[in-house]
Amino acid sequence: MAQPMVVRKNSKSVTEIEKTESSLGSYSTQELYRELLGRFGEDPDRDGLLATPARVEKAMAFLTRGYDMDPTQILRDALFDVDYDEMVIVKDVETYSLCEHHMLPFWGRVHVAYIPNGKVIGLSKVPRLIDVFARRLQVQERLTRQIADAIQEAIEPRGVGVVMEARHMCMMMRGVEKQQSATVTSAMVGVFQEQPTRTEFLSLVRHSGAGMI
């Protein structure tokens, strides 16, 4: 079984917390996951779990790779001057993230729209931008806003609208355990705050070919 580490619950002083963090820093990520397995009541040395710490380390690196990605650079590499001033919509972008409260998955679809003001974004860059923010520990509300703000800052369009529909495992497999619940969030910038533009965008999203999640 894994040897217990010097992690203290309900530490009262800053000094105690700092000492704990300092001691944990000497352990590798895989050693920390191995310790957790032991604390769950498992035997990290049994066949099925021997490689689990390495697998989890690799999986978490992938699921949180957004911290190492620059949204500004991604958009800057695909900006084009275009004489077009009607709404551009990229909808039904499949998205997966981790809730920062329980580190459980939430997933769904993101719909993004903007009205250009002389520049457009390469279409493939919109899903890539979404992944930059989704592949971090998140809350859905902030994720939605970050996508809208990044586009607004990159090309300064007349407006940006983002809607996200998602299901959260922290509500489905723990807590209230409601299997059919979904959360919808939106972020509207510029002309998308005006009722006619907002209504047009939401109407087009509702007629998505993939339907609701």
C-alpha positions as CSV (number, residue, x, y, z in Angstrom):
1,M,0.0,0.0,0.0
2,A,1.0,3.6,-0.5
3,Q,2.8,5.3,2.3
4,P,0.8,8.2,3.8
5,M,2.0,11.7,3.0
6,V,2.0,14.6,5.4
7,V,-1.3,16.2,4.2
8,R,-3.3,17.8,7.1
9,K,-7.0,18.4,6.9
10,N,-8.4,21.7,8.2
11,S,-5.0,23.4,8.6
12,K,-5.4,26.5,10.6
13,S,-2.3,28.6,9.9
14,V,-0.6,29.9,6.8
15,T,2.6,28.4,8.0
16,E,1.2,24.9,8.2
17,I,-0.3,25.2,4.7
18,E,3.1,26.4,3.4
19,K,4.9,23.5,5.0
20,T,2.4,21.0,3.5
21,E,2.8,22.5,0.0
22,S,6.5,22.4,0.4
23,S,6.5,18.8,1.4
24,L,4.1,17.8,-1.5
25,G,6.4,19.5,-4.0
26,S,8.9,16.8,-3.5
27,Y,6.5,14.2,-4.9
28,S,5.9,13.5,-8.6
29,T,2.4,13.8,-10.0
30,Q,2.2,10.0,-10.4
31,E,3.2,9.6,-6.8
32,L,0.4,11.9,-5.7
33,Y,-2.2,9.9,-7.7
34,R,-0.8,6.7,-6.3
35,E,-1.3,8.1,-2.8
36,L,-4.9,9.0,-3.7
37,L,-5.6,5.5,-4.8
38,G,-4.5,4.2,-1.4
39,R,-6.7,6.8,0.4
40,F,-9.7,5.6,-1.6
41,G,-9.1,2.2,0.0
42,E,-7.5,0.6,-3.1
43,D,-4.3,-1.2,-3.5
44,P,-2.1,0.7,-6.0
45,D,0.1,-2.4,-6.4
46,R,-2.6,-4.6,-7.9
47,D,-2.4,-5.3,-11.6
48,G,-5.3,-3.2,-12.7
49,L,-3.9,-0.1,-11.0
50,L,-0.2,-0.3,-11.5
51,A,-0.3,1.9,-14.6
52,T,-3.2,4.1,-13.4
53,P,-1.2,7.0,-12.0
54,A,0.7,7.3,-15.3
55,R,-2.6,7.1,-17.3
56,V,-4.3,9.7,-15.1
57,E,-1.3,12.1,-15.4
58,K,-1.4,11.8,-19.2
59,A,-5.2,12.3,-19.3
60,M,-5.2,15.3,-17.0
61,A,-2.4,16.9,-19.0
62,F,-4.6,16.5,-22.1
63,L,-7.8,17.7,-20.4
64,T,-6.1,20.9,-19.0
65,R,-3.8,21.7,-22.0
66,G,-5.7,25.0,-22.5
67,Y,-3.5,26.6,-19.8
68,D,-0.6,26.3,-22.3
69,M,-2.5,27.7,-25.2
70,D,-2.7,31.3,-26.3
71,P,-6.1,32.3,-27.6
72,T,-4.8,35.6,-29.0
73,Q,-2.2,33.8,-31.1
74,I,-4.7,31.2,-32.4
75,L,-7.0,33.9,-33.7
76,R,-4.1,36.2,-35.0
77,D,-3.0,33.4,-37.3
78,A,-6.3,33.3,-39.2
79,L,-7.7,36.9,-39.5
80,F,-8.8,38.0,-43.0
81,D,-10.0,41.3,-44.5
82,V,-13.4,40.7,-45.9
83,D,-16.1,43.1,-47.2
84,Y,-18.9,41.3,-45.4
85,D,-21.2,42.7,-42.7
86,E,-23.8,40.0,-42.1
87,M,-24.0,37.6,-39.2
88,V,-21.5,34.7,-39.2
89,I,-22.5,31.7,-37.1
90,V,-20.5,28.6,-36.2
91,K,-22.9,26.3,-34.3
92,D,-23.1,22.9,-32.7
93,V,-19.4,22.9,-31.7
94,E,-19.0,19.8,-29.4
95,T,-17.3,20.9,-26.2
96,Y,-15.9,19.1,-23.2
97,S,-14.6,20.6,-20.0
98,L,-14.0,19.9,-16.3
99,C,-16.0,21.6,-13.5
100,E,-13.6,23.5,-11.2
101,H,-15.7,22.7,-8.2
102,H,-15.6,18.9,-8.4
103,M,-13.3,18.2,-11.3
104,L,-16.1,16.3,-13.0
105,P,-16.9,16.6,-16.7
106,F,-19.4,18.8,-18.3
107,W,-20.1,18.7,-22.0
108,G,-22.4,20.1,-24.7
109,R,-22.5,22.4,-27.6
110,V,-21.4,25.9,-28.2
111,H,-22.9,28.3,-30.8
112,V,-20.9,31.3,-31.7
113,A,-21.9,34.3,-33.9
114,Y,-20.4,37.6,-34.8
115,I,-21.1,40.5,-37.2
116,P,-17.8,41.5,-38.9
117,N,-16.4,44.9,-39.0
118,G,-13.9,44.5,-41.8
119,K,-12.3,41.2,-40.6
120,V,-13.4,37.6,-40.2
121,I,-11.9,34.6,-38.4
122,G,-10.9,31.4,-40.2
123,L,-13.8,29.0,-39.5
124,S,-11.7,26.2,-38.0
125,K,-10.2,28.7,-35.5
126,V,-13.5,29.1,-33.7
127,P,-13.6,25.5,-32.4
128,R,-9.9,25.8,-31.5
129,L,-10.6,29.0,-29.6
130,I,-13.4,27.2,-27.6
131,D,-11.0,24.4,-26.8
132,V,-8.4,26.8,-25.4
133,F,-10.9,27.8,-22.6
134,A,-12.7,24.5,-22.3
135,R,-9.5,22.6,-21.7
136,R,-9.1,24.2,-18.3
137,L,-10.9,23.9,-14.9
138,Q,-14.0,25.9,-15.6
139,V,-17.5,27.1,-14.8
140,Q,-19.8,27.3,-17.7
141,E,-20.7,30.9,-17.2
142,R,-17.1,32.0,-17.3
143,L,-16.3,29.8,-20.3
144,T,-19.1,31.3,-22.3
145,R,-17.9,34.9,-21.5
146,Q,-14.3,34.1,-22.3
147,I,-15.1,32.9,-25.8
148,A,-17.1,36.1,-26.5
149,D,-14.5,38.4,-25.1
150,A,-11.6,36.8,-27.0
151,I,-13.4,37.2,-30.4
152,Q,-14.3,40.8,-29.5
153,E,-10.7,41.7,-28.6
154,A,-9.3,39.9,-31.7
155,I,-11.3,41.5,-34.5
156,E,-13.4,44.2,-32.9
157,P,-16.6,43.1,-34.7
158,R,-19.9,45.0,-34.4
159,G,-20.9,42.4,-31.9
160,V,-20.5,38.8,-30.6
161,G,-23.0,36.3,-29.3
162,V,-22.2,33.0,-27.6
163,V,-24.6,30.4,-26.3
164,M,-23.6,27.2,-24.6
165,E,-25.9,24.2,-23.7
166,A,-24.3,21.6,-21.4
167,R,-24.9,18.7,-19.0
168,H,-22.9,18.5,-15.8
169,M,-21.8,15.2,-14.2
170,C,-21.6,17.0,-10.8
171,M,-25.4,17.3,-11.1
172,M,-26.0,13.9,-12.7
173,M,-23.9,11.4,-10.8
174,R,-23.7,13.2,-7.4
175,G,-25.6,15.8,-5.4
176,V,-29.2,16.1,-6.8
177,E,-28.6,13.4,-9.3
178,K,-30.9,14.8,-12.0
179,Q,-30.2,13.0,-15.2
180,Q,-32.1,15.2,-17.7
181,S,-31.1,18.6,-16.5
182,A,-29.2,21.0,-18.8
183,T,-27.7,24.4,-18.3
184,V,-27.8,27.1,-20.9
185,T,-25.6,30.2,-20.7
186,S,-25.1,33.1,-23.0
187,A,-22.8,36.1,-23.5
188,M,-23.8,39.0,-25.7
189,V,-21.5,41.8,-26.8
190,G,-22.2,44.9,-28.9
191,V,-25.2,44.8,-31.2
192,F,-26.1,41.3,-29.9
193,Q,-27.3,43.1,-26.8
194,E,-30.0,44.7,-29.0
195,Q,-33.2,42.7,-29.2
196,P,-33.5,42.3,-33.0
197,T,-30.0,40.9,-33.4
198,R,-30.3,38.7,-30.3
199,T,-33.6,37.3,-31.5
200,E,-32.2,36.5,-34.9
201,F,-29.2,34.7,-33.4
202,L,-31.2,32.7,-30.9
203,S,-33.8,31.8,-33.6
204,L,-31.0,30.4,-35.9
205,V,-29.5,28.4,-33.0
206,R,-32.9,26.9,-32.1
207,H,-33.1,25.6,-35.7
208,S,-29.8,23.8,-35.3
209,G,-29.7,20.6,-37.3
210,A,-28.3,18.6,-34.3
211,G,-31.0,19.8,-32.0
212,M,-30.7,20.3,-28.3
213,I,-28.3,18.3,-26.2
